[in-house]
Structures are given as C-alpha cells and as structure tokens.
C-alpha cells in the first residue's frame, strides 16, 4: 500500500464505521425513518467515538428496548 493512500483509507473506514453506528443510533433511539436527512444523523457519523460513550450508558440502563427521545 502506498504511503499516499493510507489517509484516504483511514478516512473511509472512519466514515463507514460512523455510518453503521449512526444507523444503530437511529434504530435504538427510535428516530423517524427520514432522520437520515437531519444534521443529528451526520453529527453522529462524524463524532461517533464520543457518542459511543453515551450510547453504552443508555444501553446499560435501558437494554435492548431502546430509549425514546
């Protein structure tokens, strides 16, 4: 792998992981179907390492039923 292609690979992996976590957030917190157009959805994609801390706390408290917002 070239040295110049490492950064784009890391950026794509970061975005893909964030996208999967944002979908998990949307399902867990009972967001409407059209929530993928909201700025909150994209903020979860970009800040998922910080968001996962609160998600783990809510998951520990509410379990698989989810937390309605």
mmCIF file of the N, C-alpha and C atoms, coordinates in Angstrom:
data_MODEL
# 
_entry.id   MODEL 
# 
loop_
_atom_site.group_PDB 
_atom_site.id 
_atom_site.type_symbol 
_atom_site.label_atom_id 
_atom_site.label_alt_id 
_atom_site.label_comp_id 
_atom_site.label_asym_id 
_atom_site.label_entity_id 
_atom_site.label_seq_id 
_atom_site.pdbx_PDB_ins_code 
_atom_site.Cartn_x 
_atom_site.Cartn_y 
_atom_site.Cartn_z 
_atom_site.occupancy 
_atom_site.B_iso_or_equiv 
_atom_site.pdbx_formal_charge 
_atom_site.auth_seq_id 
_atom_site.auth_comp_id 
_atom_site.auth_asym_id 
_atom_site.auth_atom_id 
_atom_site.pdbx_PDB_model_num 
ATOM 1   N N  . UNK A 1 1  ? 0.852   -1.175 0.000  1.00 0.00 ? 1  UNK A N  1 
ATOM 2   C CA . UNK A 1 1  ? 0.000   0.000  0.000  1.00 0.00 ? 1  UNK A CA 1 
ATOM 3   C C  . UNK A 1 1  ? 0.896   1.235  0.000  1.00 0.00 ? 1  UNK A C  1 
ATOM 4   N N  . UNK A 1 2  ? 0.581   2.174  -0.873 1.00 0.00 ? 2  UNK A N  1 
ATOM 5   C CA . UNK A 1 2  ? 1.363   3.400  -0.945 1.00 0.00 ? 2  UNK A CA 1 
ATOM 6   C C  . UNK A 1 2  ? 1.135   4.261  0.281  1.00 0.00 ? 2  UNK A C  1 
ATOM 7   N N  . UNK A 1 3  ? 2.121   5.058  0.580  1.00 0.00 ? 3  UNK A N  1 
ATOM 8   C CA . UNK A 1 3  ? 2.012   5.942  1.725  1.00 0.00 ? 3  UNK A CA 1 
ATOM 9   C C  . UNK A 1 3  ? 0.930   6.996  1.493  1.00 0.00 ? 3  UNK A C  1 
ATOM 10  N N  . UNK A 1 4  ? 0.735   7.411  0.249  1.00 0.00 ? 4  UNK A N  1 
ATOM 11  C CA . UNK A 1 4  ? -0.264  8.440  -0.057 1.00 0.00 ? 4  UNK A CA 1 
ATOM 12  C C  . UNK A 1 4  ? -1.691  7.918  0.030  1.00 0.00 ? 4  UNK A C  1 
ATOM 13  N N  . UNK A 1 5  ? -1.889  6.626  0.033  1.00 0.00 ? 5  UNK A N  1 
ATOM 14  C CA . UNK A 1 5  ? -3.246  6.086  0.092  1.00 0.00 ? 5  UNK A CA 1 
ATOM 15  C C  . UNK A 1 5  ? -3.659  5.641  1.496  1.00 0.00 ? 5  UNK A C  1 
ATOM 16  N N  . UNK A 1 6  ? -2.824  5.855  2.471  1.00 0.00 ? 6  UNK A N  1 
ATOM 17  C CA . UNK A 1 6  ? -3.163  5.450  3.839  1.00 0.00 ? 6  UNK A CA 1 
ATOM 18  C C  . UNK A 1 6  ? -4.226  6.375  4.431  1.00 0.00 ? 6  UNK A C  1 
ATOM 19  N N  . UNK A 1 7  ? -4.057  7.687  4.282  1.00 0.00 ? 7  UNK A N  1 
ATOM 20  C CA . UNK A 1 7  ? -5.013  8.634  4.858  1.00 0.00 ? 7  UNK A CA 1 
ATOM 21  C C  . UNK A 1 7  ? -6.419  8.470  4.275  1.00 0.00 ? 7  UNK A C  1 
ATOM 22  N N  . UNK A 1 8  ? -6.590  8.383  2.950  1.00 0.00 ? 8  UNK A N  1 
ATOM 23  C CA . UNK A 1 8  ? -7.948  8.161  2.437  1.00 0.00 ? 8  UNK A CA 1 
ATOM 24  C C  . UNK A 1 8  ? -8.571  6.850  2.923  1.00 0.00 ? 8  UNK A C  1 
ATOM 25  N N  . UNK A 1 9  ? -7.763  5.830  3.080  1.00 0.00 ? 9  UNK A N  1 
ATOM 26  C CA . UNK A 1 9  ? -8.273  4.552  3.568  1.00 0.00 ? 9  UNK A CA 1 
ATOM 27  C C  . UNK A 1 9  ? -8.771  4.682  5.004  1.00 0.00 ? 9  UNK A C  1 
ATOM 28  N N  . UNK A 1 10 ? -8.010  5.387  5.827  1.00 0.00 ? 10 UNK A N  1 
ATOM 29  C CA . UNK A 1 10 ? -8.427  5.606  7.214  1.00 0.00 ? 10 UNK A CA 1 
ATOM 30  C C  . UNK A 1 10 ? -9.692  6.459  7.263  1.00 0.00 ? 10 UNK A C  1 
ATOM 31  N N  . UNK A 1 11 ? -9.761  7.494  6.431  1.00 0.00 ? 11 UNK A N  1 
ATOM 32  C CA . UNK A 1 11 ? -10.940 8.367  6.406  1.00 0.00 ? 11 UNK A CA 1 
ATOM 33  C C  . UNK A 1 11 ? -12.187 7.612  5.962  1.00 0.00 ? 11 UNK A C  1 
ATOM 34  N N  . UNK A 1 12 ? -12.063 6.760  4.973  1.00 0.00 ? 12 UNK A N  1 
ATOM 35  C CA . UNK A 1 12 ? -13.209 5.970  4.502  1.00 0.00 ? 12 UNK A CA 1 
ATOM 36  C C  . UNK A 1 12 ? -13.656 4.984  5.580  1.00 0.00 ? 12 UNK A C  1 
ATOM 37  N N  . UNK A 1 13 ? -12.708 4.343  6.239  1.00 0.00 ? 13 UNK A N  1 
ATOM 38  C CA . UNK A 1 13 ? -13.059 3.401  7.312  1.00 0.00 ? 13 UNK A CA 1 
ATOM 39  C C  . UNK A 1 13 ? -13.752 4.129  8.462  1.00 0.00 ? 13 UNK A C  1 
ATOM 40  N N  . UNK A 1 14 ? -13.259 5.325  8.830  1.00 0.00 ? 14 UNK A N  1 
ATOM 41  C CA . UNK A 1 14 ? -13.869 6.124  9.896  1.00 0.00 ? 14 UNK A CA 1 
ATOM 42  C C  . UNK A 1 14 ? -15.315 6.483  9.537  1.00 0.00 ? 14 UNK A C  1 
ATOM 43  N N  . UNK A 1 15 ? -15.544 6.909  8.292  1.00 0.00 ? 15 UNK A N  1 
ATOM 44  C CA . UNK A 1 15 ? -16.882 7.268  7.849  1.00 0.00 ? 15 UNK A CA 1 
ATOM 45  C C  . UNK A 1 15 ? -17.801 6.046  7.825  1.00 0.00 ? 15 UNK A C  1 
ATOM 46  N N  . UNK A 1 16 ? -17.303 4.916  7.363  1.00 0.00 ? 16 UNK A N  1 
ATOM 47  C CA . UNK A 1 16 ? -18.135 3.707  7.294  1.00 0.00 ? 16 UNK A CA 1 
ATOM 48  C C  . UNK A 1 16 ? -18.527 3.225  8.686  1.00 0.00 ? 16 UNK A C  1 
ATOM 49  N N  . UNK A 1 17 ? -17.586 3.242  9.629  1.00 0.00 ? 17 UNK A N  1 
ATOM 50  C CA . UNK A 1 17 ? -17.907 2.853  11.000 1.00 0.00 ? 17 UNK A CA 1 
ATOM 51  C C  . UNK A 1 17 ? -18.921 3.824  11.588 1.00 0.00 ? 17 UNK A C  1 
ATOM 52  N N  . UNK A 1 18 ? -18.723 5.120  11.344 1.00 0.00 ? 18 UNK A N  1 
ATOM 53  C CA . UNK A 1 18 ? -19.673 6.126  11.813 1.00 0.00 ? 18 UNK A CA 1 
ATOM 54  C C  . UNK A 1 18 ? -21.054 5.952  11.220 1.00 0.00 ? 18 UNK A C  1 
ATOM 55  N N  . UNK A 1 19 ? -21.127 5.569  9.960  1.00 0.00 ? 19 UNK A N  1 
ATOM 56  C CA . UNK A 1 19 ? -22.419 5.354  9.315  1.00 0.00 ? 19 UNK A CA 1 
ATOM 57  C C  . UNK A 1 19 ? -23.158 4.178  9.945  1.00 0.00 ? 19 UNK A C  1 
ATOM 58  N N  . UNK A 1 20 ? -22.458 3.112  10.219 1.00 0.00 ? 20 UNK A N  1 
ATOM 59  C CA . UNK A 1 20 ? -23.071 1.948  10.863 1.00 0.00 ? 20 UNK A CA 1 
ATOM 60  C C  . UNK A 1 20 ? -23.545 2.305  12.272 1.00 0.00 ? 20 UNK A C  1 
ATOM 61  N N  . UNK A 1 21 ? -22.740 3.052  13.008 1.00 0.00 ? 21 UNK A N  1 
ATOM 62  C CA . UNK A 1 21 ? -23.121 3.451  14.362 1.00 0.00 ? 21 UNK A CA 1 
ATOM 63  C C  . UNK A 1 21 ? -24.294 4.420  14.328 1.00 0.00 ? 21 UNK A C  1 
ATOM 64  N N  . UNK A 1 22 ? -24.325 5.313  13.335 1.00 0.00 ? 22 UNK A N  1 
ATOM 65  C CA . UNK A 1 22 ? -25.451 6.244  13.221 1.00 0.00 ? 22 UNK A CA 1 
ATOM 66  C C  . UNK A 1 22 ? -26.754 5.495  12.922 1.00 0.00 ? 22 UNK A C  1 
ATOM 67  N N  . UNK A 1 23 ? -26.691 4.451  12.140 1.00 0.00 ? 23 UNK A N  1 
ATOM 68  C CA . UNK A 1 23 ? -27.886 3.633  11.887 1.00 0.00 ? 23 UNK A CA 1 
ATOM 69  C C  . UNK A 1 23 ? -28.311 2.933  13.176 1.00 0.00 ? 23 UNK A C  1 
ATOM 70  N N  . UNK A 1 24 ? -27.339 2.445  13.942 1.00 0.00 ? 24 UNK A N  1 
ATOM 71  C CA . UNK A 1 24 ? -27.673 1.818  15.228 1.00 0.00 ? 24 UNK A CA 1 
ATOM 72  C C  . UNK A 1 24 ? -28.316 2.832  16.168 1.00 0.00 ? 24 UNK A C  1 
ATOM 73  N N  . UNK A 1 25 ? -27.813 4.072  16.191 1.00 0.00 ? 25 UNK A N  1 
ATOM 74  C CA . UNK A 1 25 ? -28.419 5.127  16.991 1.00 0.00 ? 25 UNK A CA 1 
ATOM 75  C C  . UNK A 1 25 ? -29.854 5.366  16.559 1.00 0.00 ? 25 UNK A C  1 
ATOM 76  N N  . UNK A 1 26 ? -30.067 5.479  15.262 1.00 0.00 ? 26 UNK A N  1 
ATOM 77  C CA . UNK A 1 26 ? -31.404 5.758  14.747 1.00 0.00 ? 26 UNK A CA 1 
ATOM 78  C C  . UNK A 1 26 ? -32.389 4.660  15.141 1.00 0.00 ? 26 UNK A C  1 
ATOM 79  N N  . UNK A 1 27 ? -31.961 3.431  15.087 1.00 0.00 ? 27 UNK A N  1 
ATOM 80  C CA . UNK A 1 27 ? -32.845 2.325  15.476 1.00 0.00 ? 27 UNK A CA 1 
ATOM 81  C C  . UNK A 1 27 ? -33.056 2.294  16.989 1.00 0.00 ? 27 UNK A C  1 
ATOM 82  N N  . UNK A 1 28 ? -31.991 2.477  17.748 1.00 0.00 ? 28 UNK A N  1 
ATOM 83  C CA . UNK A 1 28 ? -32.072 2.371  19.197 1.00 0.00 ? 28 UNK A CA 1 
ATOM 84  C C  . UNK A 1 28 ? -32.895 3.498  19.813 1.00 0.00 ? 28 UNK A C  1 
ATOM 85  N N  . UNK A 1 29 ? -32.698 4.709  19.312 1.00 0.00 ? 29 UNK A N  1 
ATOM 86  C CA . UNK A 1 29 ? -33.397 5.860  19.877 1.00 0.00 ? 29 UNK A CA 1 
ATOM 87  C C  . UNK A 1 29 ? -34.727 6.158  19.181 1.00 0.00 ? 29 UNK A C  1 
ATOM 88  N N  . UNK A 1 30 ? -35.179 5.242  18.324 1.00 0.00 ? 30 UNK A N  1 
ATOM 89  C CA . UNK A 1 30 ? -36.480 5.329  17.664 1.00 0.00 ? 30 UNK A CA 1 
ATOM 90  C C  . UNK A 1 30 ? -36.622 6.613  16.848 1.00 0.00 ? 30 UNK A C  1 
ATOM 91  N N  . UNK A 1 31 ? -35.570 6.970  16.102 1.00 0.00 ? 31 UNK A N  1 
ATOM 92  C CA . UNK A 1 31 ? -35.660 8.131  15.226 1.00 0.00 ? 31 UNK A CA 1 
ATOM 93  C C  . UNK A 1 31 ? -36.585 7.802  14.067 1.00 0.00 ? 31 UNK A C  1 
ATOM 94  N N  . UNK A 1 32 ? -37.278 8.791  13.510 1.00 0.00 ? 32 UNK A N  1 
ATOM 95  C CA . UNK A 1 32 ? -38.123 8.530  12.340 1.00 0.00 ? 32 UNK A CA 1 
ATOM 96  C C  . UNK A 1 32 ? -37.278 8.083  11.147 1.00 0.00 ? 32 UNK A C  1 
ATOM 97  N N  . UNK A 1 33 ? -37.939 7.467  10.188 1.00 0.00 ? 33 UNK A N  1 
ATOM 98  C CA . UNK A 1 33 ? -37.235 6.938  9.017  1.00 0.00 ? 33 UNK A CA 1 
ATOM 99  C C  . UNK A 1 33 ? -36.476 8.024  8.260  1.00 0.00 ? 33 UNK A C  1 
ATOM 100 N N  . UNK A 1 34 ? -37.017 9.201  8.210  1.00 0.00 ? 34 UNK A N  1 
ATOM 101 C CA . UNK A 1 34 ? -36.406 10.277 7.440  1.00 0.00 ? 34 UNK A CA 1 
ATOM 102 C C  . UNK A 1 34 ? -35.284 10.985 8.207  1.00 0.00 ? 34 UNK A C  1 
ATOM 103 N N  . UNK A 1 35 ? -34.894 10.460 9.331  1.00 0.00 ? 35 UNK A N  1 
ATOM 104 C CA . UNK A 1 35 ? -33.866 11.106 10.160 1.00 0.00 ? 35 UNK A CA 1 
ATOM 105 C C  . UNK A 1 35 ? -32.502 11.130 9.493  1.00 0.00 ? 35 UNK A C  1 
ATOM 106 N N  . UNK A 1 36 ? -32.297 10.323 8.449  1.00 0.00 ? 36 UNK A N  1 
ATOM 107 C CA . UNK A 1 36 ? -31.002 10.351 7.788  1.00 0.00 ? 36 UNK A CA 1 
ATOM 108 C C  . UNK A 1 36 ? -30.744 11.677 7.077  1.00 0.00 ? 36 UNK A C  1 
ATOM 109 N N  . UNK A 1 37 ? -31.755 12.505 6.949  1.00 0.00 ? 37 UNK A N  1 
ATOM 110 C CA . UNK A 1 37 ? -31.583 13.835 6.369  1.00 0.00 ? 37 UNK A CA 1 
ATOM 111 C C  . UNK A 1 37 ? -31.270 14.894 7.416  1.00 0.00 ? 37 UNK A C  1 
ATOM 112 N N  . UNK A 1 38 ? -31.355 14.548 8.684  1.00 0.00 ? 38 UNK A N  1 
ATOM 113 C CA . UNK A 1 38 ? -31.175 15.539 9.745  1.00 0.00 ? 38 UNK A CA 1 
ATOM 114 C C  . UNK A 1 38 ? -29.694 15.761 10.066 1.00 0.00 ? 38 UNK A C  1 
ATOM 115 N N  . UNK A 1 39 ? -29.368 16.944 10.553 1.00 0.00 ? 39 UNK A N  1 
ATOM 116 C CA . UNK A 1 39 ? -27.980 17.201 10.949 1.00 0.00 ? 39 UNK A CA 1 
ATOM 117 C C  . UNK A 1 39 ? -27.515 16.307 12.103 1.00 0.00 ? 39 UNK A C  1 
ATOM 118 N N  . UNK A 1 40 ? -28.429 15.872 12.953 1.00 0.00 ? 40 UNK A N  1 
ATOM 119 C CA . UNK A 1 40 ? -28.060 14.997 14.059 1.00 0.00 ? 40 UNK A CA 1 
ATOM 120 C C  . UNK A 1 40 ? -27.493 13.668 13.591 1.00 0.00 ? 40 UNK A C  1 
ATOM 121 N N  . UNK A 1 41 ? -28.036 13.157 12.503 1.00 0.00 ? 41 UNK A N  1 
ATOM 122 C CA . UNK A 1 41 ? -27.545 11.895 11.944 1.00 0.00 ? 41 UNK A CA 1 
ATOM 123 C C  . UNK A 1 41 ? -26.095 12.046 11.499 1.00 0.00 ? 41 UNK A C  1 
ATOM 124 N N  . UNK A 1 42 ? -25.805 13.137 10.818 1.00 0.00 ? 42 UNK A N  1 
ATOM 125 C CA . UNK A 1 42 ? -24.449 13.358 10.323 1.00 0.00 ? 42 UNK A CA 1 
ATOM 126 C C  . UNK A 1 42 ? -23.484 13.745 11.441 1.00 0.00 ? 42 UNK A C  1 
ATOM 127 N N  . UNK A 1 43 ? -23.995 14.358 12.495 1.00 0.00 ? 43 UNK A N  1 
ATOM 128 C CA . UNK A 1 43 ? -23.110 14.654 13.618 1.00 0.00 ? 43 UNK A CA 1 
ATOM 129 C C  . UNK A 1 43 ? -22.695 13.366 14.333 1.00 0.00 ? 43 UNK A C  1 
ATOM 130 N N  . UNK A 1 44 ? -23.572 12.376 14.346 1.00 0.00 ? 44 UNK A N  1 
ATOM 131 C CA . UNK A 1 44 ? -23.201 11.075 14.926 1.00 0.00 ? 44 UNK A CA 1 
ATOM 132 C C  . UNK A 1 44 ? -22.152 10.404 14.046 1.00 0.00 ? 44 UNK A C  1 
ATOM 133 N N  . UNK A 1 45 ? -22.292 10.520 12.727 1.00 0.00 ? 45 UNK A N  1 
ATOM 134 C CA . UNK A 1 45 ? -21.305 9.919  11.826 1.00 0.00 ? 45 UNK A CA 1 
ATOM 135 C C  . UNK A 1 45 ? -19.921 10.510 12.073 1.00 0.00 ? 45 UNK A C  1 
ATOM 136 N N  . UNK A 1 46 ? -19.862 11.818 12.264 1.00 0.00 ? 46 UNK A N  1 
ATOM 137 C CA . UNK A 1 46 ? -18.561 12.472 12.408 1.00 0.00 ? 46 UNK A CA 1 
ATOM 138 C C  . UNK A 1 46 ? -17.986 12.388 13.817 1.00 0.00 ? 46 UNK A C  1 
ATOM 139 N N  . UNK A 1 47 ? -18.839 12.244 14.820 1.00 0.00 ? 47 UNK A N  1 
ATOM 140 C CA . UNK A 1 47 ? -18.339 12.249 16.209 1.00 0.00 ? 47 UNK A CA 1 
ATOM 141 C C  . UNK A 1 47 ? -18.647 10.937 16.926 1.00 0.00 ? 47 UNK A C  1 
ATOM 142 N N  . UNK A 1 48 ? -18.675 9.838  16.220 1.00 0.00 ? 48 UNK A N  1 
ATOM 143 C CA . UNK A 1 48 ? -19.065 8.576  16.828 1.00 0.00 ? 48 UNK A CA 1 
ATOM 144 C C  . UNK A 1 48 ? -18.159 8.120  17.970 1.00 0.00 ? 48 UNK A C  1 
ATOM 145 N N  . UNK A 1 49 ? -16.850 8.425  17.998 1.00 0.00 ? 49 UNK A N  1 
ATOM 146 C CA . UNK A 1 49 ? -16.079 7.978  19.170 1.00 0.00 ? 49 UNK A CA 1 
ATOM 147 C C  . UNK A 1 49 ? -16.575 8.595  20.475 1.00 0.00 ? 49 UNK A C  1 
ATOM 148 N N  . UNK A 1 50 ? -17.074 9.839  20.418 1.00 0.00 ? 50 UNK A N  1 
ATOM 149 C CA . UNK A 1 50 ? -17.612 10.477 21.618 1.00 0.00 ? 50 UNK A CA 1 
ATOM 150 C C  . UNK A 1 50 ? -19.042 10.028 21.889 1.00 0.00 ? 50 UNK A C  1 
ATOM 151 N N  . UNK A 1 51 ? -19.795 9.783  20.849 1.00 0.00 ? 51 UNK A N  1 
ATOM 152 C CA . UNK A 1 51 ? -21.186 9.381  21.001 1.00 0.00 ? 51 UNK A CA 1 
ATOM 153 C C  . UNK A 1 51 ? -21.323 7.979  21.589 1.00 0.00 ? 51 UNK A C  1 
ATOM 154 N N  . UNK A 1 52 ? -20.358 7.127  21.321 1.00 0.00 ? 52 UNK A N  1 
ATOM 155 C CA . UNK A 1 52 ? -20.438 5.734  21.767 1.00 0.00 ? 52 UNK A CA 1 
ATOM 156 C C  . UNK A 1 52 ? -20.415 5.633  23.289 1.00 0.00 ? 52 UNK A C  1 
ATOM 157 N N  . UNK A 1 53 ? -19.825 6.628  23.964 1.00 0.00 ? 53 UNK A N  1 
ATOM 158 C CA . UNK A 1 53 ? -19.779 6.612  25.434 1.00 0.00 ? 53 UNK A CA 1 
ATOM 159 C C  . UNK A 1 53 ? -21.196 6.731  25.996 1.00 0.00 ? 53 UNK A C  1 
ATOM 160 N N  . UNK A 1 54 ? -21.968 7.693  25.504 1.00 0.00 ? 54 UNK A N  1 
ATOM 161 C CA . UNK A 1 54 ? -23.350 7.849  25.956 1.00 0.00 ? 54 UNK A CA 1 
ATOM 162 C C  . UNK A 1 54 ? -24.238 6.703  25.517 1.00 0.00 ? 54 UNK A C  1 
ATOM 163 N N  . UNK A 1 55 ? -23.957 6.163  24.335 1.00 0.00 ? 55 UNK A N  1 
ATOM 164 C CA . UNK A 1 55 ? -24.724 5.029  23.836 1.00 0.00 ? 55 UNK A CA 1 
ATOM 165 C C  . UNK A 1 55 ? -24.544 3.815  24.738 1.00 0.00 ? 55 UNK A C  1 
ATOM 166 N N  . UNK A 1 56 ? -23.314 3.593  25.186 1.00 0.00 ? 56 UNK A N  1 
ATOM 167 C CA . UNK A 1 56 ? -23.053 2.448  26.073 1.00 0.00 ? 56 UNK A CA 1 
ATOM 168 C C  . UNK A 1 56 ? -23.782 2.621  27.405 1.00 0.00 ? 56 UNK A C  1 
ATOM 169 N N  . UNK A 1 57 ? -23.806 3.843  27.921 1.00 0.00 ? 57 UNK A N  1 
ATOM 170 C CA . UNK A 1 57 ? -24.515 4.114  29.185 1.00 0.00 ? 57 UNK A CA 1 
ATOM 171 C C  . UNK A 1 57 ? -26.016 3.879  29.023 1.00 0.00 ? 57 UNK A C  1 
ATOM 172 N N  . UNK A 1 58 ? -26.594 4.389  27.948 1.00 0.00 ? 58 UNK A N  1 
ATOM 173 C CA . UNK A 1 58 ? -28.023 4.183  27.709 1.00 0.00 ? 58 UNK A CA 1 
ATOM 174 C C  . UNK A 1 58 ? -28.348 2.716  27.472 1.00 0.00 ? 58 UNK A C  1 
ATOM 175 N N  . UNK A 1 59 ? -27.472 2.019  26.761 1.00 0.00 ? 59 UNK A N  1 
ATOM 176 C CA . UNK A 1 59 ? -27.705 0.595  26.522 1.00 0.00 ? 59 UNK A CA 1 
ATOM 177 C C  . UNK A 1 59 ? -27.661 -0.175 27.841 1.00 0.00 ? 59 UNK A C  1 
ATOM 178 N N  . UNK A 1 60 ? -26.761 0.200  28.720 1.00 0.00 ? 60 UNK A N  1 
ATOM 179 C CA . UNK A 1 60 ? -26.662 -0.458 30.020 1.00 0.00 ? 60 UNK A CA 1 
ATOM 180 C C  . UNK A 1 60 ? -27.918 -0.192 30.853 1.00 0.00 ? 60 UNK A C  1 
ATOM 181 N N  . UNK A 1 61 ? -28.481 1.026  30.734 1.00 0.00 ? 61 UNK A N  1 
ATOM 182 C CA . UNK A 1 61 ? -29.652 1.404  31.521 1.00 0.00 ? 61 UNK A CA 1 
ATOM 183 C C  . UNK A 1 61 ? -30.946 0.846  30.941 1.00 0.00 ? 61 UNK A C  1 
ATOM 184 N N  . UNK A 1 62 ? -31.151 0.978  29.635 1.00 0.00 ? 62 UNK A N  1 
ATOM 185 C CA . UNK A 1 62 ? -32.434 0.644  29.006 1.00 0.00 ? 62 UNK A CA 1 
ATOM 186 C C  . UNK A 1 62 ? -32.450 -0.699 28.296 1.00 0.00 ? 62 UNK A C  1 
ATOM 187 N N  . UNK A 1 63 ? -31.312 -1.295 28.063 1.00 0.00 ? 63 UNK A N  1 
ATOM 188 C CA . UNK A 1 63 ? -31.254 -2.595 27.417 1.00 0.00 ? 63 UNK A CA 1 
ATOM 189 C C  . UNK A 1 63 ? -31.628 -2.545 25.942 1.00 0.00 ? 63 UNK A C  1 
ATOM 190 N N  . UNK A 1 64 ? -32.150 -3.638 25.447 1.00 0.00 ? 64 UNK A N  1 
ATOM 191 C CA . UNK A 1 64 ? -32.479 -3.749 24.035 1.00 0.00 ? 64 UNK A CA 1 
ATOM 192 C C  . UNK A 1 64 ? -33.752 -3.017 23.639 1.00 0.00 ? 64 UNK A C  1 
ATOM 193 N N  . UNK A 1 65 ? -34.522 -2.536 24.589 1.00 0.00 ? 65 UNK A N  1 
ATOM 194 C CA . UNK A 1 65 ? -35.786 -1.867 24.250 1.00 0.00 ? 65 UNK A CA 1 
ATOM 195 C C  . UNK A 1 65 ? -35.565 -0.497 23.648 1.00 0.00 ? 65 UNK A C  1 
ATOM 196 N N  . UNK A 1 66 ? -34.455 0.114  23.920 1.00 0.00 ? 66 UNK A N  1 
ATOM 197 C CA . UNK A 1 66 ? -34.171 1.427  23.371 1.00 0.00 ? 66 UNK A CA 1 
ATOM 198 C C  . UNK A 1 66 ? -34.685 2.534  24.263 1.00 0.00 ? 66 UNK A C  1 
ATOM 199 N N  . UNK A 1 67 ? -34.234 3.715  23.951 1.00 0.00 ? 67 UNK A N  1 
ATOM 200 C CA . UNK A 1 67 ? -34.616 4.881  24.742 1.00 0.00 ? 67 UNK A CA 1 
ATOM 201 C C  . UNK A 1 67 ? -35.302 5.873  23.808 1.00 0.00 ? 67 UNK A C  1 
ATOM 202 N N  . UNK A 1 68 ? -36.608 6.072  23.975 1.00 0.00 ? 68 UNK A N  1 
ATOM 203 C CA . UNK A 1 68 ? -37.271 7.065  23.122 1.00 0.00 ? 68 UNK A CA 1 
ATOM 204 C C  . UNK A 1 68 ? -36.845 8.476  23.505 1.00 0.00 ? 68 UNK A C  1 
ATOM 205 N N  . UNK A 1 69 ? -36.561 9.265  22.505 1.00 0.00 ? 69 UNK A N  1 
ATOM 206 C CA . UNK A 1 69 ? -36.153 10.656 22.768 1.00 0.00 ? 69 UNK A CA 1 
ATOM 207 C C  . UNK A 1 69 ? -37.327 11.576 22.516 1.00 0.00 ? 69 UNK A C  1 
# 
